[in-house]
Amino acid sequence: MKHTAGRKATPQPIADAIRTVPQPPKAMSTDAKVEWRRVMPVLVERRVLSAADMHAVERFCESAADIKDARAAIAKDGAYVENRLGEIKRHPAFATLREATAESRRWSAELGLTPASRSRAGAHEDSDETDDNPLAVE
């Protein structure tokens, strides 16, 4: 018996896939909406999302926004801040950053947005998608 604990399902094209990029939910933060507009075209093109999967994309986008907010707070205030007792402590936003990064990593793997999850799904085998990949870092 092969041990598969912790392995994620590989996103595969589905019959009832969303075919057009939906608008981001109105309640989303501005930064989460930016992330939505960045990743949704890729996910829709891959035909891996149904209407039931929107919560996963929302959570991924909100965690990306939380990462950005935490980094901004740390950049503004510094890595170490004084608490109410006058003691120097690590900025509390580091906890948010750590939690949001872990959540983002989990959701990105579920959605097939990591190199490892794409390779398991065969999403980039024998293709020249890197030139047109909106998620590619330039």
Stockholm file with secondary structure:
# STOCKHOLM 1.0

chainA/1-138         MKHTAGRKATPQPIADAIRTVPQPPKAMSTDAKVEWRRVMPVLVERRVLSAADMHAVERFCESAADIKDARAAIAKDGAYVENRLGEIKRHPAFATLREATAESRRWSAELGLTPASRSRAGAHEDSDETDDNPLAVE
#=GR chainA/1-138 SS CCCCTTCCCCCCCCTTCCCSCCCCCTTSCHHHHHHHHHHHHHHHHHTCCCGGGHHHHHHHHHHHHHHHHHHHHHHHHCSEEECTTSCEEECTHHHHHHHHHHHHHHHHHHHTCSHHHHHHHTTTTTCCGGGTCTTCCC
#=GC SS_cons         CCCCTTCCCCCCCCTTCCCSCCCCCTTSCHHHHHHHHHHHHHHHHHTCCCGGGHHHHHHHHHHHHHHHHHHHHHHHHCSEEECTTSCEEECTHHHHHHHHHHHHHHHHHHHTCSHHHHHHHTTTTTCCGGGTCTTCCC
//
